[in-house]
Amino acid sequence: MAVHVYSITFKDHPLRLDDLDGVGTSPARLRTVSAGPLCAVVSDAPGELPLGQRDIDAHQEVQKRLMADGTVLPLKFGCTAPDDEAVRSALETRADEFADRLGRLEGCVEYNLKASQDEEMLLREILSESEAARRLNDRVRDGTADPTAAPRLGELVAVETRARQEALASGVIEALRPFAREIDAAQPDGADFLSVSFLVNEEQDELFLATELSLAHQMGEGFDFRLDGPLPPYSFS
């Protein structure tokens, strides 16, 4: 029977899972599959699809419980294997890789930071600081521009926006880099100019949080910083 895989840990990791449910409408019992120094926490995979929010929450609760007692290599929600033997085989053949990754994650959690800037504020900055954009905008507004002016203005604003947002994102990341063991930057969505995950050691946790808060205050109104964490280190597992 197919199995849902939650996490990989070392075999001596405490496994206080008796009161937790696995995924599925009729959750199967959580159990472990071991090989050498490693073990994986699994349950029978539910036959019903798709999985829903309750299943995501159940998956997350397993990670949180295990992380409370030590280092965990969390697998992303929805990871399955054909059966226990396939899990055991993966633990055996990739033992060095998994052990190395567990070592990298020791004492660490993940924080995800997203940030955006008010679009009207950004446009005002561009028109104030870019003479070319300001001239084009004035001509479009007073009706003296040729038909190509509006598209050229839009292109100029887009180029300026991209350059400014890339500089902002780089500045934020560099300010927080000293407090992170690893960094994983993703392509921002929508109005965001930043989407980045930080692997933070517990010894640097307070400094990381204080620096992020200071950055948000320094940048002031018009910027929206959204920090999520501490999280299982999915981005680094």
N, C-alpha and C positions, 0 to 999 in steps of 0.2 A: 504494500500500500504506500502511496506517495506520502511524504512527510513535509511539514512546514518547519523550516530551520530558523531559530531565533538568534542564537549567539554561539560563539566559540569562546571557551575559557580554558585555563589550565585545570587539570583533573582535581587538584586540591582546592579549587575555589568553592566557598560555601554555596550551597544550592537550596536556599530557603524558598521553595516554590510550591509547597503543598497547598497553600490557600489561593493560588492564582489559577485562572482559567486560560486555556489556549484559545486559538482562533476557531471560528465556526459557530453556527447556530446552536449546535450541541457540542460544546467544546470537549475535545479529547484531553486526556491527562498529559501533562508535561512530563517528559522523561529525558534521559541523557543517552548519548551514544559516545563511547570512548574508544580511543586508540592511542597508545603510547602515553605521553604526558598531557594529551589534549582531550577535551570532551565538547560535544555540541549539545545544546538544549533544543529539543524538537518536540513535536506532537504530530499525530496523524493529521494530514491535510484534509480540510473539509471538502466534501463532494459538491456542495452548493456554491455557486458563483453568481454574481461577483461578491467579493468580500466587502464589508462595509466599515463604518466608523468604529463600531464596537470591536471589530477585529483589529483595526489599527491601534486602538487604545489597549487592547489585550497584549499585542506585540510590544507596545511601548512599556507597559507595566513590567513585563519580564525583564527588559533592559534595565529599567530603573532599579528593580530589586537586586539584580546581579551587580550592578555598578555600585550599590551601597556597600558591597562587601569586597570590592576589588576590581581589577582590570578585566574588561570585557571587550571582545571583538564583536560588535553588533552587526548583524546582517540586516539589510534593508527589508522592509515589509514585503511579503510576497515571495521570498526566496524558498524554493522547494527542491526536493530531491526525490528520485524514484522510490527509494526505500532506505531503511537504516543502513544496509550494507553499502549503498552508494555514499552515504555520509561518512561511514567509517573509512571507506577507501580514500575519500578526499582528505580526511584527517591524516591518514598515513602518508599519502603521496605528497602532500603539501605541508607536512609537519614543520619544516624549517621556516617556510614562508609565514605560516600562521603564528609560530612562536616569535618570529621577528616583529611581526605587526603588533602582537600583544605587548612586546617590550616597548615599542614606540609609543603605545597608548597608555602605558603605565602612569597612573596618577593624573590623567588628563580628562578633560571634558571638551565638548564643542560649543562654541558660540557662533550664531549666525547673525550677521549685521546687514541690514538693508537700509538704504538712505535715498531720499529724493529731495528735490528743490522745487519750490513753488514756481510754476511755469511763467507766471506774469512777472515775478521778481527777476527771474533769469532773463526774460526778454528786455526788461527795463535796464538791466546791467549791460546787455549787449548793445542796445541803442545808445546808452550813455557813454560807453567806452570804445565803441567801434565807429569811427567817423564815416567809413564807407556805408555801413548799415544805416546809420542815422540819416545820411544824405538821401539814400534810396527810399527810406521810409517817409521822409518829408515830402519827396516828390510824388510818391504814391498817394499820400494823404491829400495833397493839394491839387491832384489831378494833372500835374505837368509831366508825369512820367510816361515813357513809351510803353507799349504793350509787353515788353520783355522785362520790365522793371520788377513787377511783383514776383515772377518766378525766380529772378536773380536774387531778390531780397530773401525769399524763402530758402534758397540754397545757401546764401551767406549766413543766415541765422542758424541753419542746421549745422554748418561747419563749425561755427563759433560755439554752438551748444555742445557738440561732440568734444571739441578741444577742452572746453571749460570743465565738462563733467569728467572727462578722463583725468584731468589734473586734480580735480577734487577727490576722486576715488583713490588715486595714487597717494595723495597726501594723507588721507585717512588711514590707508593700509600701512604706510610707512610709520605713522605715529604709533600704531598698535603692534607693529611687527616685533619690537623688543620683548613683548610679553607673550608671544605665541611660539610654540614649538614648530608648528607648521601652519601654512595658509593655503586655502583653496578658494580662488576667486572664480565666480561664475558670471555668465552673461546676464546683466540685469534685465528685468522685465518691466514693461510699461513705462511709467515715469521715473522709475528708479535709476540712479546713476551708479549705484553700488550694490553688489550682492556678493558677500564674501564670508567664508567660514574660517574660524580660527581654532586651532587645537591648543588649548591653554592648560598648562600644568597647575595643579592646585596651589603651588607656592607662588604663582604669578597671578592668581585669580583676582585678588583684591586690586592689584595695580592695574590689571587689564580693565576691570569694570570702572575704576576711578578715572582712568585715562579716556575711556569711551564717553563717559558722562561729561568730562571736561571738554572734549571735542564738540559734543552736541551743544553745550552752552556757548562755546566760543563762536560757533558758526551761526548761532542765534535763530531768530524767527525766520521763517521761510524755508527752513530745513527740517525734514522729518527723519529722525533716526529711529530704527526699530530693531532692537536687540532681542534675540531669542536664545534662551539658554539658562542654565547649563543643560546640554543635550547629550545623548549617547553620540559618540564620535563617528556617525555614519559616513561623513565625507572623507574620513581618513582610514576607514577600515577596509 
